């Protein structure tokens, strides 16, 4: 994943870029609005992150222009202007999300990933080894055998498919299934165990893997050892 950060506070930008790199998010940097527009013309980004108060072109101006030329690209405002009117203005200009300063870096990374996945096109048919998933008809087969999934297991599988072969954090999985509802890690662990039982069939190579301390992935093989969820 690659994002564009437009932020005139260079020290803050440096910290953001360093943190996002640890989250496997590559980041191009623009120190003002005009540089941001030049980079947008030259590259394709999964998410645009905008400060509002920037020299040359402010964040609102960049947002309007970006949405006009790249309507499918999600935009996140990252700004100290955190009043309701400020947020409403940002959304009116075309923002998809709004995070007020000061903020926690894990929340920024989670919002970026959520935006990128929300706007990432998902193919109608997903195939991995002998796993077949028709996302429109909600049909799941493994080795030719039909698999019936509950609505929760279906949402978990869809979330893994959208980022396959990448790793999805547990917090992202919880949000994908339960939204803002209060949940526990035990609830997620139980549902992941059930999904493994359905997908990782006996005598077939496992496709759902847990990467300890990182999250869960759907891919052919993995060096880590799958756990119970």
Long-range contacts (C-beta under 8 A, 24 or more apart in sequence): 1-25, 1-26, 1-46, 1-47, 1-112, 1-113, 1-116, 2-26, 2-27, 2-28, 2-43, 2-44, 2-45, 2-46, 3-27, 3-28, 3-45, 3-46, 3-47, 3-48, 3-49, 3-112, 3-116, 4-28, 4-29, 4-30, 4-36, 4-39, 4-40, 4-43, 4-45, 4-47, 4-48, 4-49, 5-29, 5-30, 5-49, 6-30, 6-31, 6-32, 6-33, 6-35, 6-36, 6-48, 6-49, 6-50, 6-51, 6-54, 6-59, 6-62, 7-31, 7-49, 7-51, 7-54, 7-78, 8-32, 8-51, 8-53, 8-54, 8-55, 9-51, 15-105, 16-49, 16-105, 16-108, 19-105, 19-108, 19-109, 20-108, 20-109, 20-112, 23-109, 23-113, 24-166, 25-109, 25-112, 25-113, 32-56, 32-57, 33-57, 33-58, 33-59, 33-61, 33-62, 36-62, 37-62, 37-65, 37-66, 40-66, 40-69, 40-70, 45-73, 46-73, 46-74, 46-112, 46-115, 46-116, 46-119, 46-120, 47-73, 47-74, 47-75, 47-76, 47-112, 47-115, 47-116, 48-73, 48-74, 48-75, 48-76, 49-75, 49-76, 49-78, 49-112, 50-75, 50-76, 50-77, 50-78, 50-79, 50-95, 51-77, 51-78, 51-79, 52-77, 52-79, 52-81, 52-86, 52-90, 53-79, 53-80, 53-81, 59-90, 60-89, 60-90, 60-93, 63-90, 63-93, 63-94, 63-95, 64-93, 64-94, 66-94, 67-93, 67-94, 72-119, 73-119, 74-115, 74-116, 74-118, 74-119, 76-111, 76-112, 76-115, 78-103, 78-108, 110-169, 110-171, 110-172, 110-175, 113-169, 113-172, 114-172, 114-175, 117-159, 117-162, 117-163, 117-172, 120-162, 122-158, 122-161, 122-162, 126-161, 126-164, 128-164, 128-207, 128-218, 128-219, 128-220, 129-205, 129-207, 129-220, 130-204, 131-199, 131-207, 133-157, 133-161, 135-161, 140-198, 142-199, 142-201, 142-204, 143-201, 143-204, 145-201, 147-198, 147-199, 149-195, 149-198, 150-194, 152-177, 152-191, 153-191, 153-194, 153-195, 153-198, 156-191, 156-192, 156-195, 157-195, 157-199, 157-218, 160-208, 160-216, 160-217, 160-218, 161-218, 163-217, 164-217, 164-218, 164-219, 165-217, 165-218, 165-219, 165-220, 166-217, 167-211, 167-214, 167-215, 167-216, 167-217, 168-215, 168-216, 168-217, 169-214, 169-215, 170-215, 170-216, 172-215, 173-215, 173-216, 188-229, 189-228, 189-229, 190-229, 191-229, 192-216, 192-229, 193-228, 193-229, 196-226, 196-229, 200-226
